[in-house]
Amino acid sequence: MVALRRPAFEPRTEEETVFPAPQVAHSLPRYPRWAVVSGVILYCSVFWLVVWFAGGWVLSLIHNVGASP
């Protein structure tokens, strides 16, 4: 039953309970916003072009298999 006991309460002094103000570092972004946005747009465009061409290639394969005697 010893494990179920609550640990003894130790009162803290005011110095221990006062937290220092957080130091917020205002740093500049690593990359400019226009570079990030244009990079994301370029990445998505290339990805969808690859998907488009791969899908068209697969569909042409399926069409050719169905058309062959």
C-alpha positions in Angstrom: 0.0 0.0 0.0 3.0 2.3 0.2 3.0 2.8 -3.6 -0.5 4.3 -3.5 0.4 7.1 -1.1 0.7 10.6 -2.3 4.2 12.0 -2.0 4.6 14.6 0.7 3.9 18.2 -0.3 7.0 20.4 -0.2 6.1 24.1 -0.2 8.2 26.1 -2.7 9.6 29.5 -2.2 8.5 32.4 -4.4 11.9 32.4 -6.1 11.4 28.8 -7.3 7.9 29.4 -8.7 8.7 32.5 -10.7 9.5 31.6 -14.3 11.9 33.8 -16.3 10.4 35.5 -19.4 11.0 33.3 -22.5 13.6 34.6 -24.9 12.0 34.7 -28.3 14.5 34.9 -31.1 13.1 36.7 -34.1 15.1 35.2 -36.9 14.6 35.8 -40.6 13.2 33.0 -42.7 15.8 30.8 -44.3 14.4 31.2 -47.8 12.3 34.0 -49.4 8.6 33.3 -49.7 8.6 33.7 -53.5 11.3 30.9 -53.8 9.3 28.5 -51.6 6.0 29.2 -53.4 7.5 28.9 -56.8 9.4 25.7 -55.8 6.2 24.1 -54.5 4.3 25.0 -57.7 7.1 23.7 -59.9 7.3 20.5 -57.9 3.6 19.9 -58.1 3.5 20.7 -61.8 6.3 18.2 -62.6 4.7 15.5 -60.4 1.3 15.9 -62.2 3.0 15.8 -65.6 4.7 12.5 -64.7 1.4 11.1 -63.4 -0.3 12.3 -66.6 2.3 10.7 -69.0 2.5 7.5 -66.9 -1.3 7.2 -66.9 -1.5 7.8 -70.6 1.2 5.2 -71.2 -0.7 2.7 -69.1 -3.9 3.4 -70.9 -2.3 3.0 -74.3 -0.9 -0.4 -73.1 -4.3 -1.5 -72.0 -5.8 -0.3 -75.3 -3.2 -2.1 -77.4 -3.7 -5.3 -75.4 -7.4 -5.2 -75.9 -7.1 -4.4 -79.6 -4.6 -7.2 -80.5 -6.1 -10.4 -81.9 
